[in-house]
Amino acid sequence: QVQLVESGGGLVQAGGSLRLSCTASGRTTRQYVMAWFRQAPGKEREFVGCISSSGGSTYYGDSVKGRFTISRDNGKNTVHLQMNTLNPEDTAVYYCAADAVVRYSPNYEYWGQGTQVTVSD
């Protein structure tokens, strides 16, 4: 079992930045692909991005490409999502997820509880 806990969410003005973190406990996550999804009210859960187990490859959704960056520290079982140039459309609950393979759909095996990000204009 893997437990994931997100942190770092909050309220930010448009154009600002936030850094989310996801810390894993239980089994080590160094062999897992780690992903970020987000879900706004009334919308489906959207793929934000993911990072390979080694950290050597990253994949991003079109809406965040060039603005968001995913990194991981396997020694600390932590994954980060650096979000820059935020806009109100980025407002959502952000979820961390883990699985053995890269998936662009929300079918990951393990999920965190989510952290709210609100961007004001």
C-alpha positions, 0 to 999 in steps of 0.5 A: 500500500502507498499513502499519498499526501499533497500539500502546498495548495492555496490562494494566489493571484493570476500570474503568480506561482505555487509549488505543490508537494506530494509525499508518499509513505508505506511502500517506496514509490521510487518504482512508480510513475507519479502523476498530477491530476486536477478537477474543477467543479463540474468537470472531469478529472484532467491529466496535468502531468507525470514523471517516470520512476527515474525522473528522466521523462516527464509528460504534460497536458496541453493546458499546462505545458510550458508553465508547469514542471514536475520533479521528484526526489526519490530519496525523500519519496516526494514529488513536486509540481511547480506551477508558474503563470497561473490563471483562473482556469487553473483553479481546481483540486489537485491530486497526486497519483501513483502507478506502475506505468504512464497513464493519461487517464485517471486510472492510477492505483494510488491517490492522495486526498487532493489540495485546493488551488484557487487563482484569483483574477 
